[in-house]
Amino acid sequence: MELSERKKQILRAVVENYIQTAEPVGSKAIVASAGLKVSSATIRNEMAELENLGYLEQPHTSAGRIPSPKGYRLYVNELMEEHRLTMQEAQKINEALNLKIREMDQVMTEAGKIISQLTKYPTFALTKGNNKATIARYDLLMVEEMAFIAVLMTDGQLVKNKLFRLSTPLSDTQLQLLSTLLNTSFTGLTLEQLNPELARVASHSAGEAYGLISLVVSFAMEVLEELETNVIHTAGIPSLLAHPEYQSLERAEPLMNFLSEMGESVNLPVVQGENVKILIGPENVADELKESSVIMASYDIGGGMQGVIGVVGPTRMDYADLAARLSYFAEGLSRMFGKGEIPPPAGNDPEE
């Protein structure tokens, strides 16, 4: 059933009042804020109809009403105005993104803390694994006759190195032959393909030569396995307690425990193809999130890898404001990882 414009105005007013106050909204507040030239009695009738249609709920015996998940969904899809960041907000995010740290784990840990500070909600930063990553190149550097360094570069330009110490001397010629064999037979292969290729080469190699090959290929497999793993960082979990909805420990504890224990197996929906994804209450898969909302934005890391940043909080979140902040932050992370840049404020057309 298509709602009338007046019902939509009333629903929007209820949502925005409730976001600000965390208190059930009555007809007098709607008259004052929605600018409707109708009586309180008419507003009450319309709110009763919205409740019957499932867009509003009446908690306890209160005369006021609050939005239901269905009401929030309509608000997010149709009624919410796009929030534009101010120059000050954009500058603050840009300063936060201008990190000198470039190790992935450190960057994502810092990103989670920054987003939590900006939004006042718990945050998570997820780096999704890439099961198609391959080694693009092997470089072997002699350190001394019984030690060498293997330098591996992935197809996503990630460089890893490891020092190998040997029990018998190794000549420059042997090292060059090993490098040639590795670059001929073990590049462009995924983790799943490396094992069969190692077994094939083993059948044609002498024991000592195979031992050296196996050392370096095992290191390559460790690197690719690390790239396949989802890594998640959380921050700001205690900030939940600052919100009225979670001041009851009975309500807050399950969600706080869930966020604390989020691991690589966490089941988050794909955000690909969408700038921002919003899941409201029952739309969340995890039972612990059924009475909360999650707002997520994706960013590109490069090399076929993607990350997701998000906030978790009550359904009474300011969706427009948070979506704008996350979107801008995600864009900044994509630029930082891809080009070493941060987005200029003018590119997002923030308000003066």
URWO-V283795 format. One record per helix or strand of 2 or more residues. SS is the DSSP state (h for helix, s for strand). FROM is the first residue (numbers start at 1). TO is the last residue. If there is no record, write none. Layout:
[[SS	FROM	TO] [SS	FROM	TO]]
This chain:
[[h	5	21] [h	27	34] [h	40	52] [s	56	57] [s	65	67] [h	69	79] [h	87	97] [h	104	119] [s	122	128] [s	135	144] [s	147	154] [s	159	165] [h	172	185] [h	191	202] [h	207	228] [s	231	235] [h	237	242] [h	244	246] [h	249	260] [s	276	280] [h	281	283] [h	287	289] [s	292	302] [s	305	314] [h	319	339] [h	345	348]]
